[in-house]
């Protein structure tokens, strides 16, 4: 057990590494819980602002309805092809809807930065285009776990 914990600390990303990794990736896997306790996992695009993960989801999705009943969520962002390249971040906490649902573009100061970043990162646009089908969920993580297996190979 002690060896596993030491290895975990050894491959854990620093805050700066984690923030850079989350900024460069686009897709995350989002796990929610159904009322009967079954998990549901789906992929979404996101942005990370250094404090919160912002998820842009269809409001008529199973994910959205499950989160309205039980806001607990786990999100994984990962990358790498071979074992020695694997790296990722798991964030856990509660998802909170922000802004109108579905989002039509009404002024919402909390969404100014996430929408600008999301539009730029995913569409190459300067501002968000709203389709009246999606809404924003904010996850301020209660727990973050990270790993970077490349650190096993470079001696750090």
C-alpha positions, -999 to 999 in steps of 0.1 A, spaced: 0 0 0 28 25 9 45 18 -25 12 26 -43 8 59 -24 44 69 -31 40 61 -68 7 81 -68 26 111 -54 54 105 -79 31 106 -110 7 133 -97 7 165 -117 16 198 -102 -11 224 -102 5 242 -131 8 209 -151 -28 201 -143 -40 235 -154 -20 233 -186 -33 198 -194 -69 207 -188 -65 238 -209 -51 219 -239 -76 190 -239 -111 193 -253 -131 163 -243 -140 149 -209 -160 119 -198 -188 128 -174 -203 103 -149 -237 109 -133 -259 87 -111 -294 76 -119 -321 75 -92 -317 37 -89 -279 41 -85 -267 31 -119 -239 52 -135 -242 70 -168 -211 81 -186 -210 104 -217 -185 127 -234 -187 165 -234 -166 194 -244 -155 217 -215 -134 246 -204 -113 249 -172 -108 283 -156 -83 273 -130 -110 269 -103 -140 254 -120 -148 230 -149 -175 244 -171 -196 218 -190 -218 226 -220 -246 200 -221 -279 195 -240 -305 203 -214 -329 175 -226 -302 148 -220 -303 120 -195 -271 136 -180 -289 169 -173 -321 153 -158 -299 130 -136 -279 160 -123 -310 180 -115 -320 151 -92 -286 142 -79 -258 168 -86 -229 145 -78 -206 141 -107 -172 127 -116 -153 139 -147 -122 124 -163 -100 141 -188 -73 118 -201 -47 114 -229 -21 90 -241 -18 60 -264 8 38 -248 10 29 -211 40 52 -205 22 82 -221 -10 80 -200 -20 111 -181 -52 125 -169 -73 143 -142 -104 132 -124 -125 159 -108 -154 151 -84 -180 173 -68 -215 187 -75 -226 202 -108 -246 234 -106 -266 249 -136 -255 285 -144 -275 309 -165 -308 304 -181 -318 268 -192 -315 263 -221 -290 291 -227 -301 317 -252 -275 344 -244 -292 365 -217 -265 385 -199 -248 364 -172 -215 378 -158 -205 343 -145 -206 329 -180 -186 356 -198 -152 340 -194 -163 303 -199 -183 312 -230 -155 332 -245 -130 305 -238 -153 277 -250 -161 295 -283 -124 301 -289 -111 267 -279 -138 246 -297 -150 268 -326 -123 294 -332 -149 321 -326 -147 353 -304 -181 348 -289 -205 320 -281 -233 311 -305 -264 299 -286 -287 273 -300 -313 272 -273 -307 235 -266 -276 236 -244 -270 249 -209 -240 254 -186 -230 233 -156 -203 244 -133 -182 219 -113 -161 234 -85 -142 202 -76 -143 189 -41 -115 164 -50 -90 163 -78 -68 133 -87 -42 135 -114 -16 112 -130 12 114 -156 28 81 -163 55 99 -184 70 108 -150 78 71 -145 101 72 -175 119 105 -170 132 99 -134 112 128 -118 
